[in-house]
Amino acid sequence: MACYDRALRVLPMISVMGSIFLLSHQPGTTLQLAVPPGADKLGHAVLYALLAGTALFALLPVPPQRTLRTGILVVLICFLYGIGDEVHQAFVPGREASVGDLLADVAGAAIVVALWLRRTVCRQPTTP
């Protein structure tokens, strides 16, 4: 794969990271939405599921012997970005860091990675 192809595959991941950053940078008084309890956790899970999907896209193709390692790397990337996001929110007026949000972030990423691993492992040819 050419170097510029890999660089282009990273753009969706960077876009999702930028979107997460911009959403996190909104002061707490700006986001006054009437949402049911727990909906914010679902939002976190969905955003980080999207981040995990774009990270997998950036890392593909993956050799079969590195499938699990790649999945773990993607969840780790999302976990570390989630930590950074929560620390960032701690400095935004009206916002606060939340372990619950971080857990929702990791859960969303882990679900996408688990689905990808299942699909990838099921598609690999078995040797007799």
BALOBA-1460 file (C-alpha; in Angstrom, 3 decimals):
// residues 128
<rec num="1" residu="m" x="0.000" y="0.000" z="0.000"/>
<rec num="2" residu="a" x="1.389" y="3.382" z="-0.965"/>
<rec num="3" residu="c" x="2.222" y="5.862" z="1.759"/>
<rec num="4" residu="y" x="-0.403" y="8.374" z="0.609"/>
<rec num="5" residu="d" x="-3.074" y="5.639" z="0.647"/>
<rec num="6" residu="r" x="-2.363" y="5.001" z="4.338"/>
<rec num="7" residu="a" x="-2.463" y="8.735" z="5.036"/>
<rec num="8" residu="l" x="-5.855" y="9.020" z="3.356"/>
<rec num="9" residu="r" x="-7.174" y="6.084" z="5.398"/>
<rec num="10" residu="v" x="-6.329" y="7.993" z="8.596"/>
<rec num="11" residu="l" x="-8.442" y="11.034" z="7.657"/>
<rec num="12" residu="p" x="-11.797" y="9.583" z="8.811"/>
<rec num="13" residu="m" x="-10.284" y="8.727" z="12.205"/>
<rec num="14" residu="i" x="-8.860" y="12.237" z="12.568"/>
<rec num="15" residu="s" x="-12.255" y="13.685" z="11.615"/>
<rec num="16" residu="v" x="-14.016" y="11.644" z="14.302"/>
<rec num="17" residu="m" x="-11.390" y="12.659" z="16.870"/>
<rec num="18" residu="g" x="-11.876" y="16.307" z="15.918"/>
<rec num="19" residu="s" x="-15.646" y="15.985" z="16.216"/>
<rec num="20" residu="i" x="-15.326" y="14.422" z="19.675"/>
<rec num="21" residu="f" x="-12.990" y="17.235" z="20.723"/>
<rec num="22" residu="l" x="-15.361" y="19.928" z="19.467"/>
<rec num="23" residu="l" x="-18.352" y="18.336" z="21.203"/>
<rec num="24" residu="s" x="-16.356" y="18.071" z="24.441"/>
<rec num="25" residu="h" x="-15.295" y="21.691" z="24.219"/>
<rec num="26" residu="q" x="-18.876" y="22.981" z="24.416"/>
<rec num="27" residu="p" x="-19.526" y="24.617" z="27.795"/>
<rec num="28" residu="g" x="-22.028" y="22.761" z="29.962"/>
<rec num="29" residu="t" x="-24.486" y="25.641" z="29.636"/>
<rec num="30" residu="t" x="-24.473" y="25.337" z="25.813"/>
<rec num="31" residu="l" x="-25.775" y="21.772" z="25.641"/>
<rec num="32" residu="q" x="-29.167" y="22.048" z="27.303"/>
<rec num="33" residu="l" x="-30.988" y="19.108" z="25.789"/>
<rec num="34" residu="a" x="-33.870" y="17.224" z="27.338"/>
<rec num="35" residu="v" x="-32.513" y="13.680" z="27.121"/>
<rec num="36" residu="p" x="-33.528" y="10.573" z="29.027"/>
<rec num="37" residu="p" x="-31.200" y="9.336" z="31.763"/>
<rec num="38" residu="g" x="-28.291" y="7.374" z="30.336"/>
<rec num="39" residu="a" x="-28.653" y="8.804" z="26.829"/>
<rec num="40" residu="d" x="-25.338" y="10.600" z="27.194"/>
<rec num="41" residu="k" x="-23.641" y="7.239" z="27.826"/>
<rec num="42" residu="l" x="-25.217" y="5.876" z="24.659"/>
<rec num="43" residu="g" x="-23.896" y="8.915" z="22.806"/>
<rec num="44" residu="h" x="-20.407" y="8.269" z="24.144"/>
<rec num="45" residu="a" x="-20.596" y="4.608" z="23.146"/>
<rec num="46" residu="v" x="-21.758" y="5.466" z="19.617"/>
<rec num="47" residu="l" x="-19.061" y="8.096" z="19.075"/>
<rec num="48" residu="y" x="-16.298" y="5.795" z="20.288"/>
<rec num="49" residu="a" x="-17.704" y="2.893" z="18.276"/>
<rec num="50" residu="l" x="-17.350" y="5.166" z="15.259"/>
<rec num="51" residu="l" x="-13.821" y="6.051" z="16.355"/>
<rec num="52" residu="a" x="-12.941" y="2.364" z="16.655"/>
<rec num="53" residu="g" x="-14.373" y="1.644" z="13.211"/>
<rec num="54" residu="t" x="-12.373" y="4.433" z="11.613"/>
<rec num="55" residu="a" x="-9.231" y="3.332" z="13.478"/>
<rec num="56" residu="l" x="-9.681" y="-0.203" z="12.139"/>
<rec num="57" residu="f" x="-10.154" y="1.237" z="8.659"/>
<rec num="58" residu="a" x="-6.888" y="3.187" z="9.054"/>
<rec num="59" residu="l" x="-4.989" y="0.060" z="10.101"/>
<rec num="60" residu="l" x="-6.321" y="-2.316" z="7.429"/>
<rec num="61" residu="p" x="-5.243" y="-4.604" z="5.889"/>
<rec num="62" residu="v" x="-4.187" y="-6.668" z="8.902"/>
<rec num="63" residu="p" x="-2.242" y="-9.918" z="8.545"/>
<rec num="64" residu="p" x="-4.173" y="-12.847" z="10.093"/>
<rec num="65" residu="q" x="-1.546" y="-13.403" z="12.790"/>
<rec num="66" residu="r" x="-1.983" y="-9.802" z="14.002"/>
<rec num="67" residu="t" x="-5.775" y="-9.664" z="14.117"/>
<rec num="68" residu="l" x="-6.131" y="-9.852" z="17.908"/>
<rec num="69" residu="r" x="-3.201" y="-7.497" z="18.474"/>
<rec num="70" residu="t" x="-4.787" y="-4.954" z="16.124"/>
<rec num="71" residu="g" x="-8.107" y="-5.200" z="17.955"/>
<rec num="72" residu="i" x="-6.417" y="-4.614" z="21.305"/>
<rec num="73" residu="l" x="-4.494" y="-1.668" z="19.841"/>
<rec num="74" residu="v" x="-7.712" y="-0.052" z="18.590"/>
<rec num="75" residu="v" x="-9.428" y="-0.388" z="21.986"/>
<rec num="76" residu="l" x="-6.281" y="1.038" z="23.627"/>
<rec num="77" residu="i" x="-6.278" y="4.004" z="21.204"/>
<rec num="78" residu="c" x="-9.932" y="4.702" z="22.055"/>
<rec num="79" residu="f" x="-9.278" y="4.294" z="25.792"/>
<rec num="80" residu="l" x="-6.365" y="6.746" z="25.716"/>
<rec num="81" residu="y" x="-8.295" y="9.239" z="23.601"/>
<rec num="82" residu="g" x="-11.207" y="8.880" z="26.031"/>
<rec num="83" residu="i" x="-8.918" y="9.687" z="28.962"/>
<rec num="84" residu="g" x="-7.673" y="12.761" z="27.121"/>
<rec num="85" residu="d" x="-11.245" y="13.749" z="26.331"/>
<rec num="86" residu="e" x="-12.316" y="13.474" z="29.968"/>
<rec num="87" residu="v" x="-9.297" y="15.475" z="31.170"/>
<rec num="88" residu="h" x="-10.103" y="18.096" z="28.534"/>
<rec num="89" residu="q" x="-13.725" y="18.287" z="29.739"/>
<rec num="90" residu="a" x="-12.524" y="18.917" z="33.290"/>
<rec num="91" residu="f" x="-11.238" y="22.310" z="32.111"/>
<rec num="92" residu="v" x="-14.368" y="23.312" z="30.180"/>
<rec num="93" residu="p" x="-16.817" y="25.493" z="32.158"/>
<rec num="94" residu="g" x="-19.894" y="23.567" z="33.238"/>
<rec num="95" residu="r" x="-18.374" y="20.189" z="32.281"/>
<rec num="96" residu="e" x="-16.646" y="17.551" z="34.362"/>
<rec num="97" residu="a" x="-14.627" y="14.400" z="33.871"/>
<rec num="98" residu="s" x="-16.558" y="11.176" z="34.341"/>
<rec num="99" residu="v" x="-15.386" y="7.600" z="34.773"/>
<rec num="100" residu="g" x="-18.833" y="6.491" z="33.591"/>
<rec num="101" residu="d" x="-18.329" y="8.341" z="30.310"/>
<rec num="102" residu="l" x="-14.915" y="6.704" z="29.892"/>
<rec num="103" residu="l" x="-16.436" y="3.270" z="30.489"/>
<rec num="104" residu="a" x="-19.107" y="4.004" z="27.865"/>
<rec num="105" residu="d" x="-16.349" y="5.092" z="25.455"/>
<rec num="106" residu="v" x="-14.433" y="1.854" z="25.934"/>
<rec num="107" residu="a" x="-17.609" y="-0.238" z="25.726"/>
<rec num="108" residu="g" x="-18.528" y="1.292" z="22.357"/>
<rec num="109" residu="a" x="-15.027" y="0.688" z="21.010"/>
<rec num="110" residu="a" x="-14.888" y="-2.862" z="22.395"/>
<rec num="111" residu="i" x="-18.219" y="-3.806" z="20.797"/>
<rec num="112" residu="v" x="-17.044" y="-2.710" z="17.347"/>
<rec num="113" residu="v" x="-13.705" y="-4.478" z="17.774"/>
<rec num="114" residu="a" x="-15.418" y="-7.655" z="19.001"/>
<rec num="115" residu="l" x="-17.731" y="-7.646" z="15.979"/>
<rec num="116" residu="w" x="-14.769" y="-7.032" z="13.663"/>
<rec num="117" residu="l" x="-12.770" y="-9.836" z="15.287"/>
<rec num="118" residu="r" x="-15.694" y="-12.238" z="14.978"/>
<rec num="119" residu="r" x="-16.183" y="-11.377" z="11.329"/>
<rec num="120" residu="t" x="-12.461" y="-11.539" z="10.568"/>
<rec num="121" residu="v" x="-11.871" y="-14.847" z="12.352"/>
<rec num="122" residu="c" x="-14.923" y="-16.442" z="10.729"/>
<rec num="123" residu="r" x="-13.694" y="-15.427" z="7.264"/>
<rec num="124" residu="q" x="-10.211" y="-16.892" z="7.675"/>
<rec num="125" residu="p" x="-9.782" y="-20.171" z="5.833"/>
<rec num="126" residu="t" x="-9.139" y="-23.163" z="8.034"/>
<rec num="127" residu="t" x="-6.135" y="-25.334" z="7.328"/>
<rec num="128" residu="p" x="-6.690" y="-29.094" z="7.223"/>
